[in-house]
Amino acid sequence: MSYYNTTHLTGFELKESRRKANTQEDRILTFFEKNADKAFSPEDIQIYCMMANRPLTSVRRAITNLTNNGYLRKTNDMKPGIYGKPVHTWEFSHGQNQKELW
């Protein structure tokens, strides 16, 4: 699972939080697969995957998990972020070194 239970949830709340985290990663991975020839920042993903109601840190966590599991690759390309500072972009890794996601 990709939900980090730092708030010590239990029962239904924990189950629901895990489900939402997995759904978010599924949505992000599907987006990258469909746009495999482009690189995107976490801010881009928040917009294009219609996750404006999710914290940017949650989107970044999902991208990190997908990167750690070999589905995404961090590029050397940067673009202006929402605060005007450069941010990295990620791209689909085309199946290189992928681990089982769930």
C-alpha positions as CSV (number, residue, x, y, z in Angstrom):
1,M,0.0,0.0,0.0
2,S,1.1,3.5,-0.6
3,Y,-0.7,5.2,2.2
4,Y,1.5,6.2,5.0
5,N,-0.5,6.0,8.2
6,T,1.3,8.8,10.1
7,T,-1.9,9.8,11.9
8,H,-2.5,6.3,13.3
9,L,-5.9,5.8,11.6
10,T,-7.8,2.5,12.2
11,G,-10.7,0.6,10.9
12,F,-12.8,2.1,8.1
13,E,-10.9,5.4,8.1
14,L,-7.6,3.6,7.4
15,K,-9.2,1.4,4.8
16,E,-10.7,4.4,3.0
17,S,-7.4,6.4,3.1
18,R,-5.6,3.5,1.6
19,R,-8.2,3.1,-1.2
20,K,-8.0,6.8,-2.0
21,A,-4.2,6.8,-2.2
22,N,-4.2,3.8,-4.5
23,T,-6.9,5.5,-6.7
24,Q,-4.8,8.6,-6.9
25,E,-1.7,6.7,-8.0
26,D,-3.8,4.8,-10.6
27,R,-5.1,8.0,-12.0
28,I,-1.7,9.6,-12.2
29,L,-0.1,6.5,-13.7
30,T,-2.8,6.2,-16.4
31,F,-2.3,9.9,-17.2
32,F,1.5,9.4,-17.7
33,E,0.9,6.2,-19.8
34,K,-1.4,8.1,-22.1
35,N,1.1,11.0,-22.4
36,A,4.2,8.9,-22.5
37,D,6.0,11.3,-24.8
38,K,5.8,14.3,-22.5
39,A,7.1,15.3,-19.0
40,F,5.0,16.9,-16.3
41,S,5.5,18.7,-13.0
42,P,3.5,17.8,-9.9
43,E,1.6,21.0,-10.4
44,D,0.7,19.9,-14.0
45,I,-0.5,16.6,-12.7
46,Q,-2.7,18.3,-10.1
47,I,-4.4,20.3,-12.9
48,Y,-4.6,17.7,-15.7
49,C,-5.7,14.9,-13.4
50,M,-8.4,17.2,-11.9
51,M,-7.0,16.9,-8.4
52,A,-7.3,20.5,-7.3
53,N,-9.1,19.4,-4.2
54,R,-6.1,17.3,-3.2
55,P,-3.0,18.8,-1.5
56,L,0.0,19.2,-3.8
57,T,2.0,17.2,-1.2
58,S,-0.4,14.3,-1.8
59,V,0.3,14.5,-5.6
60,R,4.0,14.7,-4.9
61,R,3.8,11.6,-2.7
62,A,2.0,9.6,-5.4
63,I,4.6,10.7,-8.0
64,T,7.4,9.7,-5.6
65,N,5.8,6.3,-5.0
66,L,5.4,5.7,-8.7
67,T,9.0,6.8,-9.2
68,N,10.3,4.5,-6.5
69,N,8.4,1.6,-8.1
70,G,9.9,2.2,-11.5
71,Y,6.8,3.6,-13.3
72,L,8.0,7.2,-13.6
73,R,11.4,8.7,-14.1
74,K,12.5,12.1,-12.9
75,T,13.9,14.2,-15.7
76,N,16.6,16.8,-15.7
77,D,14.1,19.3,-17.2
78,M,12.6,21.9,-15.0
79,K,9.8,24.4,-15.5
80,P,8.4,27.3,-13.4
81,G,6.3,26.1,-10.6
82,I,3.3,27.8,-9.0
83,Y,5.5,29.9,-6.8
84,G,7.8,31.0,-9.6
85,K,10.6,28.7,-8.6
86,P,11.8,25.9,-11.0
87,V,10.4,22.5,-10.3
88,H,11.4,19.1,-11.8
89,T,9.3,17.2,-14.2
90,W,8.6,13.4,-14.5
91,E,7.9,11.1,-17.4
92,F,6.6,7.6,-17.9
93,S,9.5,5.1,-17.7
94,H,8.3,2.8,-20.4
95,G,8.5,-0.3,-18.3
96,Q,12.1,-0.1,-17.1
97,N,12.7,-1.6,-13.7
98,Q,9.1,-1.6,-12.6
99,K,8.1,-3.2,-9.3
100,E,4.7,-4.6,-8.5
101,L,2.6,-1.5,-7.7
102,W,0.2,-3.0,-5.1
